[in-house]
């Protein structure tokens, strides 16, 4: 199941969420994570470059 920011409902929910989060201090905000089902080419290139040094 996927959603896109081209969907007005998703954009509206994101707008409301951003406004709600403005009132919360940074240290009170929960940590968030992004899980990807595919490898990230940028991270892979960066890791290879770091290992060569």
C-alpha positions as a printed NumPy array, in Angstrom:
array([[ 0.   ,  0.   ,  0.   ],
       [ 1.584,  3.272, -1.031],
       [ 0.753,  6.917, -0.781],
       [ 1.967,  9.927, -2.703],
       [ 2.21 , 13.622, -1.902],
       [ 0.285, 14.236, -5.119],
       [-2.742, 12.989, -3.137],
       [-4.37 , 16.081, -1.583],
       [-5.478, 14.144,  1.5  ],
       [-1.896, 13.085,  2.26 ],
       [-0.629, 16.628,  1.715],
       [-3.311, 17.978,  4.062],
       [-2.464, 15.429,  6.771],
       [ 1.264, 16.26 ,  6.396],
       [ 0.473, 19.997,  6.675],
       [-1.563, 19.461,  9.862],
       [ 1.124, 17.194, 11.348],
       [ 3.892, 19.722, 10.623],
       [ 1.892, 22.48 , 12.325],
       [ 1.274, 20.288, 15.367],
       [ 4.968, 19.346, 15.627],
       [ 6.057, 23.025, 15.583],
       [ 4.798, 23.387, 19.152],
       [ 6.899, 20.471, 20.47 ],
       [10.496, 20.941, 21.601],
       [13.107, 18.969, 19.642],
       [14.089, 16.801, 22.619],
       [10.438, 15.766, 23.097],
       [10.015, 14.562, 19.513],
       [10.242, 10.796, 19.035],
       [13.004,  9.322, 16.89 ],
       [11.937,  8.234, 13.447],
       [13.402,  5.759, 11.009],
       [13.087,  5.106,  7.289],
       [13.178,  1.508,  6.093],
       [13.998,  0.865,  2.458],
       [13.347, -2.347,  0.578],
       [16.1  , -1.484, -1.922],
       [19.718, -0.57 , -1.325],
       [20.556,  3.119, -1.302],
       [23.047,  3.831, -4.102],
       [24.344,  7.006, -2.42 ],
       [25.066,  5.22 ,  0.872],
       [26.668,  2.33 , -1.02 ],
       [28.988,  4.671, -2.943],
       [29.853,  6.578,  0.242],
       [30.641,  3.332,  2.082],
       [32.883,  2.101, -0.754],
       [34.733,  5.436, -0.816],
       [35.244,  5.364,  2.954],
       [36.579,  1.79 ,  2.88 ],
       [39.183,  2.691,  0.218],
       [40.675,  5.451,  2.377]])
